[in-house]
């Protein structure tokens, strides 16, 4: 009887080790959605938190995230509290210059704006994987 209990305990321990190993191998960060996907099914995303990858630029006082695949853009809003975060402050400095663009992954709340020109925006909570893009035509 002791050998049967030992075999069962060993089997359970092996299964737990395999499950734990698979969980550790997975990334905690979900892959970013495309801006085209989010804007194509916007009503599904309104009021939810999204992770989106795109190209950021600043036009006047507006920061936009765009995707060349579907020629779409969305406004990014960063309030004073979030602007104090290191990642967001660095992101804002990167794209603040005229004509400067950067690829970035943005995490935040997707919302409807009520503005016909830019009907949706993202309240930015964090930004990662920012890489400045070379100027066009240069």
C-alpha positions in Angstrom: 0.0 0.0 0.0 2.8 2.4 0.8 4.2 2.0 -2.8 0.8 3.0 -4.3 0.6 6.1 -2.1 4.2 7.0 -3.1 3.4 6.6 -6.8 0.3 8.7 -6.5 2.1 11.4 -4.6 5.0 11.4 -7.2 2.4 11.7 -10.0 0.7 14.6 -8.4 4.0 16.3 -7.8 5.1 15.9 -11.4 1.8 17.3 -12.7 2.0 20.3 -10.4 5.6 20.9 -11.5 4.6 20.8 -15.2 1.7 23.2 -14.6 3.9 25.6 -12.6 6.5 25.5 -15.3 4.0 26.4 -18.0 2.6 29.2 -16.0 6.1 30.7 -15.5 6.9 30.4 -19.2 3.9 32.5 -20.1 4.3 36.3 -20.3 2.2 38.4 -17.9 1.7 41.1 -20.6 -1.0 40.4 -23.2 0.1 41.1 -26.7 -0.9 44.5 -27.9 -4.0 44.8 -30.2 -3.6 46.7 -33.4 -5.2 50.1 -33.6 -7.1 48.9 -36.7 -8.7 46.1 -34.7 -9.7 48.4 -31.9 -11.1 51.1 -34.1 -12.8 48.7 -36.4 -14.8 47.3 -33.5 -14.7 50.4 -31.3 -18.1 49.9 -29.5 -16.8 46.6 -28.2 -13.8 48.4 -26.5 -15.5 51.6 -25.2 -15.0 51.7 -21.4 -12.4 48.9 -21.3 -8.7 48.9 -20.8 -6.7 48.3 -24.0 -3.1 47.7 -24.9 -2.3 49.0 -28.4 0.8 49.4 -30.5 1.2 52.2 -33.0 3.1 55.3 -34.1 2.9 58.3 -31.9 3.3 61.9 -32.9 2.3 65.3 -31.6 0.4 67.9 -33.6 0.0 71.1 -31.8 -1.2 70.1 -28.3 -2.6 66.8 -29.4 -0.7 63.5 -29.2 -2.0 60.9 -31.7 -1.4 57.2 -32.0 -1.7 56.0 -35.6 -1.5 52.9 -37.7 -0.4 53.1 -41.4 -2.1 49.7 -42.2 -5.6 51.2 -41.9 -4.7 54.9 -42.0 -6.3 55.4 -38.6 -5.4 57.6 -35.7 -6.6 58.0 -32.1 -6.0 60.8 -29.6 -4.0 60.1 -26.4 -4.9 61.9 -23.2 -2.4 62.2 -20.4 -3.6 64.0 -17.3 -1.3 65.7 -14.9 -1.2 62.8 -12.5 -0.2 60.3 -15.1 2.3 62.8 -16.6 4.3 62.4 -13.4 5.0 58.8 -14.1 8.5 58.3 -15.5 7.4 56.2 -18.6 4.7 58.8 -19.6 7.0 61.8 -19.0 9.7 60.2 -21.1 7.2 59.4 -23.9 5.9 62.9 -24.0 9.4 64.3 -24.2 10.2 61.9 -27.0 7.3 62.9 -29.2 7.1 66.6 -28.3 9.4 67.8 -31.1 7.8 68.9 -34.4 7.9 66.0 -36.8 9.2 63.5 -34.3 7.5 60.1 -34.3 7.9 57.0 -32.1 6.6 53.5 -32.1 5.1 52.7 -28.7 2.8 50.3 -26.9 0.1 52.3 -25.0 -1.9 50.9 -22.1 -5.1 52.8 -21.1 -8.8 53.3 -21.0 -10.5 53.4 -24.4 -13.3 56.0 -24.5 -15.7 57.8 -26.8 -15.0 61.6 -27.0 -18.2 62.9 -28.7 -16.0 64.8 -31.2 -16.8 64.0 -34.9 -13.2 64.5 -36.0 -11.6 62.2 -33.4 -14.5 60.1 -31.9 -12.3 58.0 -29.7 -9.3 58.5 -27.4 -7.2 56.6 -24.9 -6.6 57.8 -21.3 -3.0 56.7 -21.0 -2.0 54.7 -17.9 1.4 53.6 -19.1 3.7 53.5 -22.2 6.4 50.9 -23.0 8.6 49.8 -25.8 9.1 53.4 -27.1 11.5 53.7 -30.0 11.9 56.9 -31.9 11.5 56.6 -35.7 13.7 58.4 -38.2 12.2 61.6 -39.7 10.4 61.0 -43.0 12.3 62.0 -46.1 15.6 62.2 -44.3 
